[in-house]
Amino acid sequence: MPPEMQKKATKLIYGLEKKSYEQRLEALGLYSLHRWKLRGNFVETSKILTGKENIDSSLLFQKASTTDLRGHSLK
């Protein structure tokens, strides 16, 4: 759904017509589509780095050469 459709759809709800987009999302307990896309990107990145996707992560990412990662090799 394009962001414009989400904006229009939230305006159709009685009582929210005159509120800002952000206020409508908050009232409905929704996230913006931009935030959902970012979350999806983070999830997919995590899957690639942990080997859950059949993609060679070295083609997309360069791991840090530092050892100061507080015990986590993927930071």
C-alpha positions in Angstrom: 0.0 0.0 0.0 1.5 3.3 -1.0 1.8 5.9 1.8 -0.8 8.1 0.2 -3.3 5.3 0.5 -2.5 4.8 4.2 -3.0 8.5 4.8 -6.4 8.5 3.0 -7.5 5.3 4.7 -6.9 6.7 8.2 -8.8 9.9 7.3 -11.9 7.7 6.7 -12.2 6.8 10.3 -14.8 8.8 12.1 -13.3 11.3 14.5 -9.9 11.3 13.0 -10.6 13.3 9.9 -9.1 16.6 11.1 -6.1 15.1 13.0 -2.6 15.1 11.5 -1.3 11.9 9.9 1.0 11.2 12.9 -1.9 11.7 15.3 -4.1 9.3 13.4 -1.4 6.7 13.3 -0.9 7.1 17.1 -4.6 6.9 17.8 -4.9 3.7 15.7 -1.8 2.1 17.1 -0.2 2.0 13.7 3.3 2.6 12.3 4.0 4.6 9.2 4.7 2.5 6.1 8.2 4.0 6.0 8.9 2.6 9.5 7.6 -0.8 8.4 9.9 -0.8 5.4 12.9 0.1 7.6 12.0 -2.8 10.0 11.8 -5.2 7.0 15.2 -4.1 5.8 16.7 -4.7 9.3 15.1 -8.1 9.5 16.3 -9.1 6.1 19.8 -7.8 6.9 19.9 -9.9 10.0 18.8 -13.0 8.1 21.5 -12.6 5.6 24.2 -12.0 8.2 23.2 -15.0 10.3 23.0 -17.3 7.2 19.3 -17.8 7.3 19.1 -16.6 3.7 20.9 -18.4 0.8 22.9 -15.2 0.0 26.7 -14.8 0.4 26.8 -11.9 3.0 30.4 -11.0 1.9 29.0 -9.8 -1.4 26.9 -7.2 0.4 28.6 -6.5 3.7 32.1 -6.0 5.0 32.5 -7.1 8.7 34.4 -4.8 11.0 38.0 -5.7 11.6 37.9 -4.5 15.2 37.6 -6.9 18.1 36.1 -4.3 20.4 32.5 -5.3 19.8 31.6 -6.2 23.4 31.2 -9.9 22.7 29.0 -9.7 19.6 30.6 -10.6 16.3 27.9 -9.0 14.1 28.0 -5.4 15.4 
